[in-house]
């Protein structure tokens, strides 16, 4: 994100260079370092002069920028604080200090942004920045005031419209939000942020037909935001457009979203199209996704407890569930062991041991020993049975 600011910030640095400069610094050389993104070299070149002239705002600004672009944010902040201490009205320093503090110190960022607003009250970006900071602090009323002011100052700036419409939708003020969204899309019909907001607004109003156009535009743009396109999936299902529902589900799956809700609606759509086998395949995927892998250990330990209580059928039932969900062949071994030793049911033991031998791949010494036992004793029985 910060690289987007780089050209603007380099221009700001030229303003720095109009102030007092050390005679030992070649401005053109500094700009060449920045243009070539040689920030380490710029720092090495500038640092000695800054040590000799600690009040030189130009040098401090250059070093702050070089460290910022080099991801040395803590050091960059020190240089901008030094500029602020020399000149508390320095706009560039205030901009950077606001950016650098917005995550870890939002209260500090608010103070810097307020100073920017005081210095340049007609600049919409500062009001939007203030709104974003208030939103981070969950102060929605204040965020709305500043988004609204940013939009009043610059209604054609899509960022202002998106910010204001977003908070209006949160507050269920759909009419005004929709007017802003439609104006934004009239200006730029493929603005991704406005398209996502249009889907959200229509979906929340149960206007499923209104979801279709912005949803298809996102897909044509090869954009796959999960929440908006999930809403498109549900809209298509509710409109009984089952093939379109499946198409969007498959698009999301292709984009790497292995989400149970997506497979669930695809399964429902296939069922509506009478392909119940396909639907069942997808529902099985839903089950595997919705149950945590740690559940295997829960079922395993339930089975162990039932064994200790001599409730062997319940123990086998829990081993069966663990195997069904996670396909660990050791669970079949445990079921076979109980059937053989505790339940004295050799036919059922044979069934479990046969499944275990077919899929087991033992790596630990104890399991290898158990596998060898099963293969020696029960594998032969399986061969004899097959000959019969």
C-alpha positions as CSV (number, residue, x, y, z in Angstrom):
1,X,0.0,0.0,0.0
2,X,2.7,2.4,0.9
3,X,4.4,2.1,-2.5
4,X,1.3,3.8,-3.9
5,X,2.3,6.9,-2.1
6,X,5.9,6.9,-3.2
7,X,5.6,9.3,-6.2
8,X,3.5,11.8,-4.2
9,X,6.0,11.6,-1.3
10,X,9.0,12.1,-3.6
11,X,7.3,15.3,-4.7
12,X,6.9,16.3,-1.1
13,X,10.6,15.7,-0.6
14,X,11.4,18.2,-3.2
15,X,9.6,20.7,-1.0
16,X,11.9,19.7,1.8
17,X,14.9,20.4,-0.5
18,X,13.7,24.0,-0.9
19,X,14.4,24.5,2.8
20,X,17.9,24.7,4.4
21,X,20.2,22.1,3.0
22,X,23.7,21.0,3.9
23,X,26.2,22.1,1.3
24,X,27.6,18.6,1.2
25,X,24.4,16.9,-0.1
26,X,23.8,16.6,-3.8
27,X,20.0,16.8,-4.2
28,X,20.1,15.2,-7.6
29,X,22.0,12.2,-6.3
30,X,19.5,11.7,-3.5
31,X,16.6,11.8,-6.0
32,X,18.5,9.3,-8.2
33,X,18.8,6.9,-5.2
34,X,15.0,7.2,-4.5
35,X,14.0,6.7,-8.1
36,X,16.1,3.6,-8.3
37,X,14.8,2.4,-4.9
38,X,18.3,2.3,-3.5
39,X,17.3,3.3,0.0
40,X,20.2,1.7,1.9
41,X,22.6,3.7,-0.3
42,X,20.6,6.9,0.3
43,X,20.7,6.3,4.1
44,X,24.5,5.8,4.0
45,X,24.9,8.9,2.0
46,X,22.6,11.1,4.1
47,X,23.4,10.0,7.6
48,X,26.7,11.7,8.2
49,X,25.3,15.1,7.1
50,X,22.3,14.6,9.4
51,X,24.6,13.9,12.3
52,X,26.4,17.2,11.6
53,X,23.2,19.2,11.1
54,X,20.4,17.8,13.4
55,X,18.1,20.7,12.7
56,X,18.1,20.4,8.9
57,X,14.5,19.5,8.1
58,X,15.4,18.6,4.5
59,X,17.9,16.0,5.6
60,X,15.6,14.6,8.3
61,X,12.8,14.3,5.7
62,X,15.0,12.5,3.2
63,X,16.1,10.0,5.9
64,X,12.6,9.6,7.2
65,X,11.4,8.7,3.7
66,X,14.3,6.4,3.0
67,X,13.7,4.4,6.2
68,X,9.9,4.4,5.6
69,X,10.4,2.9,2.1
70,X,12.9,0.4,3.5
71,X,10.3,-0.8,6.1
72,X,12.2,0.6,9.0
73,X,9.1,2.3,10.3
74,X,10.3,2.9,13.9
75,X,13.4,4.7,12.6
76,X,11.3,6.6,10.1
77,X,9.0,7.8,12.8
78,X,11.9,9.1,14.9
79,X,13.0,11.3,12.0
80,X,9.5,12.6,11.4
81,X,9.1,13.3,15.1
82,X,12.3,15.3,15.0
83,X,10.8,17.4,12.1
84,X,7.6,17.8,14.1
85,X,9.5,19.0,17.1
86,X,11.2,21.6,15.0
87,X,8.1,22.7,13.0
88,X,4.7,21.4,14.3
89,X,3.1,22.7,11.1
90,X,5.1,20.6,8.7
91,X,2.5,18.9,6.6
92,X,4.7,16.1,5.2
93,X,5.8,15.1,8.7
94,X,2.3,15.1,10.0
95,X,1.1,12.9,7.1
96,X,3.8,10.3,7.8
97,X,3.2,10.4,11.5
98,X,-0.5,9.8,11.0
99,X,0.2,6.9,8.7
100,X,2.9,5.4,11.0
101,X,0.7,5.5,14.1
102,X,-2.7,4.4,12.7
103,X,-2.3,0.8,13.7
104,X,-0.4,0.8,17.0
105,X,-1.3,4.2,18.2
106,X,-4.6,5.3,16.7
107,X,-5.1,8.0,19.3
108,X,-1.8,9.6,18.3
109,X,-2.7,9.3,14.7
110,X,-6.0,11.1,15.4
111,X,-4.1,14.0,16.9
112,X,-1.8,14.3,13.9
113,X,-4.7,14.1,11.5
114,X,-6.6,16.8,13.4
115,X,-3.6,19.1,12.9
116,X,-3.6,18.3,9.2
117,X,-7.3,19.3,9.0
118,X,-6.6,22.5,10.9
119,X,-3.8,23.3,8.5
120,X,-5.7,22.4,5.3
121,X,-9.4,22.3,6.1
122,X,-10.5,21.9,2.5
123,X,-8.6,18.6,1.9
124,X,-11.1,15.7,1.8
125,X,-8.4,13.0,2.3
126,X,-7.7,14.2,5.8
127,X,-11.4,13.9,6.8
128,X,-11.5,10.4,5.3
129,X,-8.4,9.4,7.2
130,X,-10.0,10.7,10.4
131,X,-13.1,8.7,9.6
132,X,-11.1,5.5,9.1
133,X,-9.3,6.0,12.5
134,X,-12.7,6.5,14.3
135,X,-14.0,3.4,12.6
136,X,-11.0,1.4,13.9
137,X,-11.9,2.6,17.4
138,X,-15.6,1.6,16.7
139,X,-16.8,5.1,17.1
140,X,-19.3,4.9,14.3
141,X,-21.1,8.3,14.8
142,X,-17.8,10.2,14.6
143,X,-16.7,8.1,11.6
144,X,-19.9,9.0,9.8
145,X,-19.4,12.7,10.4
146,X,-16.0,12.7,8.9
147,X,-16.9,10.4,5.9
148,X,-19.8,12.7,5.2
149,X,-17.6,15.7,5.2
150,X,-15.0,14.0,3.0
151,X,-17.8,13.2,0.5
152,X,-19.2,16.7,0.6
153,X,-15.7,18.1,-0.2
154,X,-15.0,15.6,-3.0
155,X,-18.0,13.5,-4.1
156,X,-16.3,12.2,-7.2
157,X,-13.5,10.6,-5.3
158,X,-14.6,7.0,-5.2
159,X,-12.8,6.4,-1.8
160,X,-15.0,9.0,-0.2
161,X,-18.2,7.5,-1.7
162,X,-17.2,3.9,-0.8
163,X,-16.4,4.9,2.8
164,X,-19.7,6.8,3.3
165,X,-21.9,4.2,1.6
166,X,-20.3,1.4,3.6
167,X,-21.1,3.0,6.9
168,X,-24.6,3.9,5.7
169,X,-25.2,0.2,4.9
170,X,-24.0,-0.7,8.4
171,X,-26.6,1.7,9.8
172,X,-29.3,0.3,7.4
173,X,-29.7,3.7,5.6
174,X,-30.2,1.9,2.3
175,X,-31.7,4.7,0.3
176,X,-28.8,7.2,0.6
177,X,-26.3,4.4,0.4
178,X,-27.8,3.2,-2.9
179,X,-27.8,6.7,-4.4
180,X,-24.1,7.0,-3.6
181,X,-23.3,3.5,-5.0
182,X,-25.3,4.1,-8.2
183,X,-23.6,7.4,-8.7
184,X,-20.2,5.8,-8.2
185,X,-21.0,3.0,-10.7
186,X,-22.3,5.5,-13.2
187,X,-18.9,7.1,-13.0
188,X,-17.0,3.8,-13.1
189,X,-19.1,0.7,-13.8
190,X,-16.2,-1.7,-12.9
191,X,-15.2,-0.1,-9.6
192,X,-14.8,-3.3,-7.5
193,X,-15.5,-1.6,-4.1
194,X,-18.8,-0.2,-5.4
195,X,-19.8,-3.5,-7.0
196,X,-19.3,-5.3,-3.7
197,X,-21.4,-2.7,-1.9
198,X,-24.1,-3.0,-4.5
199,X,-24.3,-6.7,-4.0
200,X,-24.4,-6.3,-0.2
201,X,-27.1,-3.7,-0.4
202,X,-29.3,-5.7,-2.7
203,X,-28.8,-8.9,-0.8
204,X,-29.7,-7.3,2.6
205,X,-32.9,-6.0,1.0
206,X,-33.7,-9.5,-0.4
207,X,-33.5,-8.0,-3.9
208,X,-31.9,-11.1,-5.4
209,X,-32.3,-9.9,-9.0
210,X,-30.3,-6.8,-8.1
211,X,-27.4,-9.0,-7.1
212,X,-26.9,-10.5,-10.5
213,X,-25.4,-7.7,-12.6
214,X,-22.7,-6.6,-10.0
215,X,-21.9,-10.2,-9.2
216,X,-21.3,-11.1,-12.9
217,X,-19.2,-8.0,-13.4
218,X,-16.9,-9.1,-10.5
219,X,-16.6,-12.6,-12.1
220,X,-15.8,-11.0,-15.5
221,X,-13.1,-8.9,-13.8
222,X,-11.8,-12.2,-12.3
223,X,-12.4,-10.9,-8.8
224,X,-13.4,-13.4,-6.2
225,X,-14.3,-11.6,-2.9
226,X,-15.7,-14.5,-0.8
227,X,-18.6,-12.8,1.0
228,X,-20.1,-10.9,-2.0
229,X,-19.9,-13.9,-4.3
230,X,-21.3,-16.2,-1.6
231,X,-24.3,-13.7,-1.5
232,X,-24.5,-14.1,-5.3
233,X,-24.6,-17.9,-4.9
234,X,-27.5,-17.7,-2.4
235,X,-29.3,-15.2,-4.6
236,X,-29.1,-17.5,-7.6
237,X,-30.3,-20.4,-5.5
238,X,-33.3,-18.4,-4.2
239,X,-34.0,-17.3,-7.8
240,X,-34.1,-21.0,-8.8
241,X,-31.2,-20.4,-11.2
242,X,-29.5,-23.5,-10.2
243,X,-27.0,-23.8,-13.0
244,X,-25.8,-20.3,-12.4
245,X,-25.6,-21.1,-8.7
246,X,-23.4,-24.1,-9.5
247,X,-21.3,-22.1,-11.9
248,X,-20.4,-19.4,-9.3
249,X,-19.7,-22.1,-6.7
250,X,-17.3,-23.8,-9.1
251,X,-15.7,-20.5,-9.8
252,X,-15.1,-19.9,-6.1
253,X,-13.7,-23.4,-5.7
254,X,-11.4,-22.8,-8.6
255,X,-10.2,-19.7,-6.9
256,X,-9.2,-21.8,-3.8
257,X,-12.2,-21.2,-1.5
258,X,-12.8,-24.6,0.0
259,X,-15.7,-23.4,2.2
260,X,-18.4,-25.6,3.4
261,X,-21.1,-23.0,2.7
262,X,-20.2,-22.9,-1.0
263,X,-20.2,-26.7,-1.3
264,X,-23.5,-26.8,0.6
265,X,-25.3,-24.5,-1.9
266,X,-23.8,-26.3,-4.8
267,X,-25.0,-29.6,-3.3
268,X,-28.5,-28.2,-2.9
269,X,-28.5,-26.9,-6.5
270,X,-27.5,-30.3,-7.8
271,X,-30.3,-31.9,-5.8
272,X,-32.8,-29.5,-7.4
273,X,-31.5,-30.7,-10.7
274,X,-32.1,-34.3,-9.6
275,X,-28.4,-35.3,-9.6
276,X,-28.5,-36.7,-6.1
277,X,-25.2,-38.6,-6.3
278,X,-23.3,-35.4,-7.2
279,X,-25.2,-33.6,-4.4
280,X,-24.1,-36.3,-1.9
281,X,-20.5,-36.1,-2.9
282,X,-20.5,-32.4,-2.2
283,X,-22.4,-32.9,1.1
284,X,-19.7,-35.3,2.2
285,X,-17.1,-32.6,1.5
286,X,-19.2,-30.2,3.7
287,X,-19.1,-32.7,6.5
288,X,-15.3,-33.1,6.3
289,X,-14.9,-29.3,6.2
290,X,-17.2,-28.5,9.0
291,X,-15.8,-30.9,11.5
292,X,-12.4,-30.0,13.1
293,X,-9.5,-32.4,12.7
294,X,-9.2,-32.4,16.5
295,X,-12.6,-34.1,16.6
296,X,-10.8,-37.4,15.7
297,X,-9.0,-37.2,19.0
298,X,-12.2,-36.6,20.9
299,X,-13.9,-39.6,19.4
300,X,-10.7,-41.7,20.0
301,X,-10.6,-40.7,23.6
302,X,-14.4,-41.4,24.0
303,X,-13.7,-44.9,22.6
304,X,-10.8,-45.4,25.1
305,X,-13.1,-44.3,28.0
306,X,-15.8,-46.7,26.9
307,X,-13.2,-49.5,26.7
308,X,-12.2,-48.8,30.2
309,X,-15.9,-48.9,31.3
310,X,-16.2,-52.3,29.4
311,X,-18.8,-50.7,27.2
312,X,-17.3,-52.3,24.1
313,X,-20.0,-51.7,21.6
314,X,-20.0,-48.0,22.4
315,X,-16.2,-48.0,22.0
316,X,-16.4,-49.6,18.6
317,X,-19.1,-47.0,17.6
318,X,-16.8,-44.1,18.4
319,X,-13.9,-45.7,16.6
320,X,-16.3,-46.2,13.6
321,X,-17.2,-42.5,13.7
322,X,-13.6,-41.4,13.9
323,X,-12.8,-43.6,10.9
324,X,-15.8,-42.4,8.9
325,X,-14.8,-38.8,9.4
326,X,-11.1,-38.9,9.1
327,X,-10.2,-42.3,7.4
328,X,-7.4,-43.2,9.9
329,X,-7.0,-47.0,9.4
330,X,-5.8,-47.3,13.0
331,X,-9.4,-46.8,14.1
332,X,-10.3,-50.0,12.2
333,X,-7.5,-51.8,13.9
334,X,-8.9,-50.8,17.3
335,X,-12.4,-51.9,16.4
336,X,-11.1,-55.2,15.2
337,X,-9.1,-55.7,18.4
338,X,-12.2,-55.1,20.5
339,X,-14.3,-57.5,18.4
340,X,-11.6,-60.2,18.5
341,X,-10.7,-60.0,22.2
342,X,-13.7,-58.5,24.0
343,X,-16.7,-59.2,21.9
344,X,-15.5,-62.6,20.6
345,X,-17.0,-61.8,17.2
346,X,-14.4,-63.2,14.8
347,X,-16.5,-62.4,11.7
348,X,-16.8,-58.7,12.6
349,X,-13.1,-58.7,13.7
350,X,-12.2,-60.1,10.2
351,X,-14.1,-57.2,8.6
352,X,-12.3,-54.5,10.5
353,X,-8.9,-56.1,10.2
354,X,-9.4,-56.6,6.4
355,X,-10.1,-52.9,6.0
356,X,-7.2,-52.0,8.2
357,X,-4.7,-54.2,6.2
358,X,-6.0,-52.6,2.9
359,X,-5.2,-49.1,4.0
360,X,-2.7,-49.1,6.8
361,X,0.8,-47.6,6.3
362,X,2.5,-48.1,9.7
363,X,5.5,-46.0,10.6
364,X,5.8,-46.3,14.3
365,X,7.4,-49.4,15.9
366,X,4.2,-50.3,17.9
367,X,2.0,-50.0,14.9
368,X,4.3,-52.0,12.8
369,X,4.2,-54.8,15.4
370,X,0.4,-54.7,15.5
371,X,0.3,-54.6,11.7
372,X,2.5,-57.7,11.4
373,X,0.3,-59.5,13.9
374,X,-2.9,-58.7,12.0
375,X,-1.3,-59.6,8.6
376,X,0.1,-62.9,10.0
377,X,-3.1,-64.1,11.7
378,X,-5.9,-62.4,9.8
379,X,-4.4,-61.9,6.4
380,X,-4.2,-65.6,5.9
381,X,-7.8,-66.1,6.9
382,X,-8.8,-63.5,4.3
383,X,-6.8,-65.5,1.6
384,X,-8.5,-68.8,2.7
385,X,-11.9,-67.1,2.6
386,X,-11.2,-65.7,-0.8
387,X,-10.3,-69.2,-2.2
388,X,-13.6,-70.6,-1.0
